[in-house]
Amino acid sequence: MGKVLTKTMSEQSLSPAAQAVMDAYLTSPMHNDHRIADMLGVAAALRVVADQVTPTTVDPRVSTIRFQIMRIARELEGGANV
């Protein structure tokens, strides 16, 4: 039987898009309340996802998807009350 190798997240090389999402989450503003810090981190990651997946465009379908992703990010930031 073959040997199964597993890597931790820090050992795996990520695509530039995935690395950008991780960086946004990990460098988001810190807060002493972990729930608020998580909300801010997820909001930052969603903004990067919107930039990676739905860049600004004139296609209304893509614009609608981008708007919905950014709306969720704003809601999370608002829920964090920072």
C-alpha positions in Angstrom: 0.0 0.0 0.0 1.2 3.5 -0.8 2.2 6.0 1.8 -0.3 8.9 2.2 1.3 12.3 2.7 -0.6 15.1 4.3 0.5 18.7 4.5 -0.5 21.4 6.9 -2.0 24.5 5.5 1.3 26.4 6.0 3.1 23.7 4.0 0.8 23.7 1.0 1.4 26.1 -1.8 -1.7 28.0 -2.6 -2.7 29.6 -5.9 -2.3 33.4 -6.0 -6.1 33.7 -5.7 -6.4 31.5 -2.6 -3.3 33.1 -1.0 -4.9 36.5 -1.5 -8.1 35.4 0.3 -6.0 33.9 3.2 -3.9 37.1 3.4 -7.0 39.2 3.6 -8.5 37.1 6.4 -5.3 36.9 8.4 -4.4 40.6 8.1 -7.9 41.9 8.8 -8.3 44.2 11.8 -7.9 42.5 15.2 -10.5 42.8 18.0 -10.5 41.5 21.5 -13.9 39.8 20.8 -13.1 36.8 18.6 -16.6 36.8 16.9 -16.0 40.4 15.8 -12.5 39.6 14.6 -13.9 36.6 12.6 -16.6 38.8 11.1 -14.1 41.3 10.0 -11.8 38.6 8.6 -14.5 37.0 6.6 -15.7 40.3 5.3 -12.1 41.1 4.1 -11.8 37.7 2.5 -15.2 38.2 0.7 -14.0 41.5 -0.7 -10.9 39.7 -2.2 -13.1 36.9 -3.5 -15.3 39.6 -5.3 -12.1 41.1 -6.8 -10.8 37.7 -7.9 -14.0 36.2 -9.2 -16.1 39.1 -10.3 -13.9 42.0 -11.4 -15.5 45.2 -12.3 -17.2 44.7 -15.6 -20.1 46.0 -17.7 -21.8 42.5 -17.8 -24.9 43.0 -15.6 -24.9 39.3 -14.5 -21.3 39.6 -13.1 -22.1 43.0 -11.6 -25.1 41.5 -9.8 -22.9 38.7 -8.3 -20.2 41.2 -7.3 -22.9 43.4 -5.6 -24.3 40.5 -3.6 -20.8 39.4 -2.4 -20.0 43.0 -1.4 -23.4 43.3 0.3 -22.5 40.3 2.5 -19.1 41.8 3.3 -20.7 45.1 4.3 -23.3 43.3 6.4 -20.6 41.5 8.3 -18.6 44.7 8.8 -21.8 46.4 10.1 -22.6 43.5 12.4 -19.1 43.8 13.9 -20.0 47.4 14.9 -16.4 48.7 14.7 
